Amino acid sequence: MTGTSGTESSGGSRRPVLYVLPVLLFIMLAGYFAWALLSGRDPQQLPSALIGKPAPEFALPPLLPDMPGASRADLGGKPVLVNFFASWCVPCRAEHPFLMKLSKDTGVTIVGIVYKDKPEDAKALLRELGNPYTRIGQDVDGRAFIDFGAYGVPETFLIDAGGIVQFRQPGPLTPDVIERDVIPLLRGGAS
């Protein structure tokens, strides 16, 4: 009888812990999700490890015969936008008029990098929509794309006069992003 009561008492003391454990786990998860929702952090924004660091080395052949290709040596001396795009990318087409306007209104140097696209298709896109780029390089194998830590096209990086990455926009540039983020950096923050 003593053996049975000893077993019952130790089993009985474990039961409240087993009942409390799921409740504690639920409270912890609920607390984490509440923090994530109320923190103001945008879950769509993926951080870039390049912000505040030098732009990566790259050297790409030109897309157009009358225009130079793109390389790391072209980034420096003044702020430059590096824009990864492709003709097959629908959001790239949506952002293209904003790149044209930005180039015209600000005179900023925009370096285009054609990501894994057929040259004839990329050229057709530029004939159709216009060419906002000062230089265009072909990233046929996607190496520059990887080195920049890009996630998809379009993706744009603002490189300051010292060759340091100051800003990254995953997805298309919009008028709001241009006014809120790009223009202020071009005017003063990307010296």
Stockholm file with secondary structure:
# STOCKHOLM 1.0

chainA/1-191         MTGTSGTESSGGSRRPVLYVLPVLLFIMLAGYFAWALLSGRDPQQLPSALIGKPAPEFALPPLLPDMPGASRADLGGKPVLVNFFASWCVPCRAEHPFLMKLSKDTGVTIVGIVYKDKPEDAKALLRELGNPYTRIGQDVDGRAFIDFGAYGVPETFLIDAGGIVQFRQPGPLTPDVIERDVIPLLRGGAS
#=GR chainA/1-191 SS CHHHHHHHHHHHHHHHHHHHHHHHHHHHHHHHHHHHHHSCCCTTCCCCTTTTSBCCCCEECBSSTTSCCEEGGGSCSSCEEEEEECTTCHHHHHHHHHHHHHHHHHCCEEEEEEESCCHHHHHHHHHHHCCCCSEEEEESSSHHHHHTTCCSSSEEEEECTTSBEEEEEESCCCHHHIIIIIHHIIIIITC
#=GC SS_cons         CHHHHHHHHHHHHHHHHHHHHHHHHHHHHHHHHHHHHHSCCCTTCCCCTTTTSBCCCCEECBSSTTSCCEEGGGSCSSCEEEEEECTTCHHHHHHHHHHHHHHHHHCCEEEEEEESCCHHHHHHHHHHHCCCCSEEEEESSSHHHHHTTCCSSSEEEEECTTSBEEEEEESCCCHHHIIIIIHHIIIIITC
//
